[in-house]
Structures are given as structure tokens and as C-alpha cells.
């Protein structure tokens, strides 16, 4: 163990804006304060004014380190010493692996056998032990339970964890301070940790600052469980997972969904072809590479230009861990 102390409360209810401010203060030494980029070329192509919060420049190349650190810092020393575990196809795996490394403990990560090779390699490089399993939710969960029982590890869930979503919400705190007077913020949604955390911050910000900023989730049309859940008011599951967005294949979480339902203004979906178009547009205009999941918000704007015309939009680029040997364009 490194001797560093845990310092956050274990949240047993949805966090408040003040909870997320506290989380931000505690995880700041472990994360990057990521930049906001803008492209007049993208503005011209969309008819909107868009600002990109670039978590592809975050440690591990994605926002997931925020939630992983928030959850790890809420553990007592005894639990932390025994080690951490989770299941993930990539970015959350790296987040937990890095959190464990920074806090001087072990990480045992369950990854589906069809995970992106570059993400598995990066997770191993951070010192984590990888245990592969069949690419099903049942196999992931059963393998994690076995590890917890055998080794006494603490499970950091990718999204059904109030400390995790509080950590993800810190992105919105930075974004709102960096770019004032946005009309709306768009974020990708899968399990819902990012979107729920962001929505809590924006709702609190609106109340305290007298703003009226909307929050929208975005997901692939092929994996639209959150879209269907939001507009029916009931949890849904994905009927298919064959999307290019490997980070957005999970079902919306039972803890995150009520928060999203209460705090967000809607969910948009985007076609695979448009997601690839948006991914390439970001590369060509912003000169940065992002993974397909990160391109879904821009793709949603491209498919709904009339709705977003003239709006000042904030888009969260969730990560940039793409396999350059298998680009879709």
C-alpha cells in the first residue's frame, strides 16, 4: 500500500451538486483538467456553435478514471488493501486498474474475450491482472462474483454506483466553468454513469446560477435501450449489441435510470453511418482521434440539424481509445 488515505464518504443515495464538488476536489490530484476545443468548420457543417470537452486527453484516454478514483477513495483501508475488481470491455477496466495502481493496491479485471485488443493491452500495462470471459452480461457478473468470493476484492461497478457517477459528474463541473452560456450539453449514454452524473451537476448549476441549460443523452440506434426506457418510463434491455460503439453496448443501470429520467431533457439516437461520419469529421476538423462512442453526440446533432440550429452546444468527448489498425474509414 502507498499509505495514501481514503477520504470520501460512501454514497448511499444520489449525490448532490455539493457532493460532486467535494469529489472533484479529492480526485483532482489524480486526473487531468481536460481542455475544451472548438472548430468553426464543424459549426458551418452543423449550423450550431459546438464546444467539445475532450476527455480523450484524460489519463487512460477516457473519462472513466474519474468515477473509478471516486469509488476507490471512498473505501476503507482494509477493503482497499485487499484489492479491486470490475468487469469492463475497456475504458472502465483501465480506470479501475489505474486507480488501484495510484492507491497502491491490486486490480483483477474481468474482460470479455472479444474486447478491443488495444484496450486489453493498456489495462495489462497498468499492472492489472485480466481474467477473460464469454461476451455476455451473465458471464461477466458470475466471474466477478467468483473473484470477490475467492479473493475478498471490492467490486467497482461501471455505473450502478453513486460514487462512480459522482466522479463522472465532475466533467460537467469543469465544462460549465470553462464554457459559459451553453444552451445544452450532449453526452453518450450506455450504463448511464456519465449522463446521470452530468445531469445532476447541470440541474444544480441551473438552480444556483439562474441558467436554463438542457441535457441530452445520445446512443447508437442499434443499441437504444435508454431511448426506449426514457420515453416509456420503464427499464429496457438491448435487443442487439452489434454497434461500432464498443463502449455503449451495456444496458442502462437501475440506479442511473431514475436520475436520467428525472434530470435530462431527452435522448437522441444516431445511425452507424452517421457515427462514422462524425468520428471522421472530428479527426479532420479538430485534428484529434476519438473512439466511435465519443462521436455519437455529434452524430446526433448531424441527424437533427433543425432542432440544434443556432444553439450553443457542449459535447462531451468521452474517450479516444480506438484501435488505429481497425479504423472504420
C-alpha positions in Angstrom: 0.0 0.0 0.0 1.2 3.5 -0.7 0.0 5.0 2.6 -2.4 7.4 0.9 -5.7 7.7 2.8 -9.2 7.3 1.5 -11.1 10.5 2.0 -14.6 10.3 0.5 -17.9 9.1 2.1 -19.5 6.0 0.6 -22.6 7.5 -1.0 -25.8 5.5 -0.4 -28.1 7.9 -2.3 -27.9 10.0 -5.5 -25.2 12.7 -4.9 -26.0 16.4 -4.8 -24.1 19.1 -6.6 -22.1 19.8 -3.4 -21.3 16.1 -3.1 -19.9 16.2 -6.6 -17.9 19.3 -5.8 -16.3 17.5 -2.9 -15.5 14.5 -5.1 -13.9 16.8 -7.6 -11.6 18.3 -5.0 -10.5 14.9 -3.8 -9.8 13.3 -7.2 -8.1 16.4 -8.8 -4.6 15.2 -7.9 -5.2 12.0 -9.8 -6.8 13.4 -13.0 -6.2 15.9 -15.8 -8.3 19.0 -16.2 -9.1 18.4 -19.8 -9.4 21.1 -22.5 -12.3 22.4 -24.5 -11.9 22.6 -28.2 -13.9 24.4 -30.9 -14.0 24.2 -34.7 -15.6 26.9 -36.9 -15.6 24.2 -39.7 -17.8 21.9 -37.6 -20.0 24.9 -36.8 -20.5 25.6 -40.5 -21.4 22.0 -41.2 -23.9 21.7 -38.4 -25.4 25.2 -38.2 -24.7 25.2 -34.5 -21.9 26.5 -32.2 -20.3 23.5 -30.7 -17.7 23.1 -27.9 -16.0 19.8 -27.2 -14.9 18.8 -23.7 -12.0 16.4 -24.6 -11.8 13.5 -22.2 -9.8 11.7 -24.8 -6.9 13.7 -23.3 -7.7 12.3 -19.8 -5.5 9.8 -18.1 -6.1 6.4 -19.6 -7.6 8.3 -22.6 -11.1 8.4 -21.2 -13.3 9.8 -18.5 -13.6 6.6 -16.6 -10.7 7.3 -14.2 -12.9 10.0 -12.6 -15.5 7.5 -11.4 -13.0 4.8 -10.5 -11.0 7.2 -8.3 -14.1 8.5 -6.7 -15.2 5.0 -5.7 -11.8 3.8 -4.7 -11.2 6.8 -2.4 -14.5 6.0 -0.6 -13.2 2.6 0.6 -11.7 2.0 4.0 -8.1 0.9 4.2 -8.9 -2.7 4.9 -11.1 -3.1 1.8 -8.7 -1.2 -0.4 -5.7 -3.3 0.7 -7.5 -6.5 -0.5 -7.8 -5.1 -4.0 -10.3 -4.0 -6.6 -12.2 -5.8 -9.3 -14.7 -4.9 -12.1 -15.9 -6.1 -15.4 -15.4 -3.9 -18.5 -14.8 -4.1 -22.2 -12.2 -1.4 -22.0 -12.2 2.1 -20.5 -13.6 1.3 -17.1 -11.2 -1.5 -16.9 -8.3 0.9 -17.4 -9.9 3.3 -14.9 -10.0 0.8 -12.1 -6.6 -0.5 -13.0 -5.1 3.0 -12.7 -7.0 3.8 -9.5 -5.6 0.6 -8.0 -2.0 1.5 -9.1 -2.2 5.1 -7.8 -3.5 3.9 -4.4 -1.0 1.0 -4.1 -3.3 -2.0 -4.4 -4.2 -4.8 -6.8 -6.7 -4.9 -9.6 -8.3 -8.0 -11.1 -10.3 -7.1 -14.2 -12.9 -9.3 -16.0 -12.9 -8.5 -19.7 -15.0 -10.2 -22.5 -12.8 -12.3 -24.8 -13.8 -10.1 -27.7 -12.7 -6.8 -26.1 -10.6 -4.4 -28.3 -7.1 -5.7 -28.2 -5.5 -2.3 -27.6 -7.7 -1.8 -24.5 -6.8 -5.1 -23.1 -3.1 -4.4 -23.6 -3.4 -0.9 -22.0 -5.1 -2.5 -18.9 -2.4 -5.0 -18.5 0.3 -2.3 -18.9 -1.3 -0.6 -15.8 -0.5 -3.7 -13.7 -3.9 -5.3 -13.6 -4.5 -9.0 -13.9 -7.0 -9.7 -16.7 -9.5 -12.6 -16.5 -11.3 -13.2 -19.8 -14.9 -14.5 -20.1 -17.6 -15.1 -22.6 -19.0 -11.8 -24.1 -22.3 -11.9 -22.1 -23.5 -9.9 -19.1 -24.1 -13.1 -17.2 -20.6 -14.4 -17.7 -19.1 -11.0 -16.7 -21.1 -10.9 -13.5 -20.5 -14.5 -12.5 -16.8 -14.2 -13.0 -16.6 -11.0 -10.8 -18.6 -12.7 -8.1 -16.2 -15.6 -8.1 -13.3 -13.2 -7.7 -15.0 -11.4 -4.9 -15.7 -14.6 -3.0 -12.2 -16.1 -3.6 -10.0 -13.1 -3.0 -12.1 -10.7 -1.0 -11.9 -8.0 -3.7 -14.2 -4.9 -3.8 -16.3 -4.6 -6.9 -16.4 -1.1 -8.5 -19.4 -1.3 -10.8 -19.0 0.6 -14.2 -22.1 2.7 -13.5 -24.5 1.3 -10.8 -22.6 3.1 -8.1 -23.3 6.5 -6.7 -19.6 7.3 -6.1 -18.8 6.3 -9.6 -21.5 8.6 -11.2 -20.4 11.4 -8.8 -16.9 11.1 -10.2 -18.2 11.2 -13.8 -20.3 14.3 -13.0 -17.1 16.2 -12.3 -16.7 16.6 -16.1 -19.7 18.9 -16.1 -18.3 21.0 -13.3 -15.2 21.7 -15.3 -17.1 22.2 -18.6 -19.5 24.7 -17.1 -16.6 26.7 -15.7 -14.7 26.6 -19.0 -17.6 27.5 -21.3 -20.3 29.8 -20.1 -23.8 30.3 -21.6 -24.3 26.9 -23.3 -27.8 26.1 -24.4 -27.4 22.3 -23.9 -24.9 19.6 -23.2 -24.8 16.2 -25.0 -23.2 13.1 -23.7 -23.1 9.5 -24.8 -25.1 7.0 -22.7 -24.7 3.3 -22.1 -25.0 2.2 -18.4 -25.7 5.9 -17.6 -23.0 6.8 -15.1 -21.7 9.7 -17.2 -25.1 11.0 -18.2 -26.6 10.8 -14.7 -23.7 12.5 -13.1 -23.6 15.3 -15.7 -27.4 15.8 -15.3 -27.2 16.2 -11.6 -24.5 18.9 -12.0 -26.3 20.8 -14.7 -29.6 20.7 -12.8 -27.9 22.1 -9.7 -26.0 24.6 -11.8 -29.2 25.9 -13.4 -30.8 26.3 -9.9 -27.8 28.1 -8.3 -26.7 30.2 -11.3 -30.1 31.0 -12.8 -29.4 29.1 -16.0 -31.6 27.0 -18.3 -29.1 24.5 -19.8 -30.6 21.3 -21.2 -29.0 17.9 -21.0 -29.4 15.2 -23.7 -28.2 11.6 -23.8 -27.1 10.1 -27.1 -26.7 6.5 -28.2 -26.5 4.3 -31.3 -29.8 3.5 -32.9 -28.8 -0.2 -32.9 -28.4 -0.1 -29.1 -31.2 2.2 -28.0 -32.3 0.8 -24.6 -32.0 4.2 -22.9 -34.1 5.9 -25.6 -36.8 3.3 -25.3 -36.6 3.4 -21.5 -36.7 7.2 -21.3 -39.8 7.5 -23.4 -41.7 4.6 -21.9 -40.6 5.3 -18.3 -39.6 1.7 -17.8 -36.2 0.0 -17.9 -35.5 -1.8 -21.2 -32.7 -4.1 -22.4 -30.8 -4.1 -25.7 -32.2 -6.3 -28.3 -28.8 -6.3 -30.2 -25.3 -5.1 -29.5 -23.7 -5.1 -33.0 -22.8 -1.4 -32.9 -19.4 0.0 -33.8 -19.5 1.8 -30.4 -18.0 -0.9 -28.2 -18.3 1.4 -25.2 -22.0 1.8 -25.5 -23.3 -1.8 -25.5 -24.4 -2.0 -21.8 -28.0 -1.7 -20.6 -29.0 1.4 -18.7 -28.5 0.9 -15.0 -31.2 0.6 -12.3 -29.5 3.3 -10.2 -28.7 5.7 -13.1 -32.0 5.4 -14.9 -34.2 7.2 -12.4 -31.7 10.1 -12.2 -31.6 10.3 -16.0 -35.4 10.2 -16.2 -35.7 13.0 -13.6 -32.9 15.3 -14.8 -32.4 15.0 -18.5 -34.4 16.6 -21.4 -34.3 13.7 -23.8 -32.4 11.0 -25.6 -31.3 11.0 -29.2 -30.1 8.1 -31.3 -27.7 8.0 -34.3 -27.2 5.6 -37.2 -23.9 3.7 -37.6 -23.1 5.5 -40.8 -23.5 8.9 -39.2 -21.4 7.9 -36.2 -18.5 7.0 -38.5 -19.1 10.3 -40.4 -18.9 12.3 -37.1 -15.8 10.4 -36.0 -14.0 11.3 -39.2 -15.3 14.9 -39.0 -13.7 15.3 -35.5 -10.4 13.9 -36.8 -10.4 16.2 -39.9 -11.6 19.4 -38.2 -10.4 19.2 -34.6 -7.3 17.2 -35.5 -7.9 14.6 -32.7 -8.8 11.0 -32.8 -11.8 9.8 -30.8 -13.4 6.4 -30.4 -16.8 5.7 -32.0 -18.7 6.0 -28.7 -17.4 9.6 -28.4 -18.7 10.5 -31.9 -22.4 9.7 -31.1 -23.3 13.2 -29.7 -22.0 14.9 -32.8 -23.7 12.3 -35.0 -27.0 13.1 -33.2 -26.6 16.8 -34.0 -25.9 15.9 -37.6 -29.1 13.9 -37.8 -31.1 16.6 -36.0 -29.8 19.9 -37.5 -33.2 21.6 -37.4 -33.5 21.0 -33.6 -30.0 22.2 -32.9 -29.7 25.0 -35.4 -28.3 28.2 -33.9 -27.7 26.6 -30.5 -24.6 26.8 -28.4 -23.9 23.2 -27.7 -21.5 21.4 -25.3 -20.4 17.9 -26.4 -18.5 15.5 -24.1 -15.9 13.5 -25.9 -15.8 10.5 -23.6 -12.6 8.9 -24.9 -10.1 8.3 -27.6 -9.0 4.7 -27.1 -9.5 3.4 -30.7 -7.6 0.7 -32.4 -5.8 2.5 -35.2 -5.4 -0.7 -37.1 -9.1 -1.0 -37.5 -10.5 2.4 -38.2 -13.9 2.4 -39.8 -12.9 4.9 -42.5 
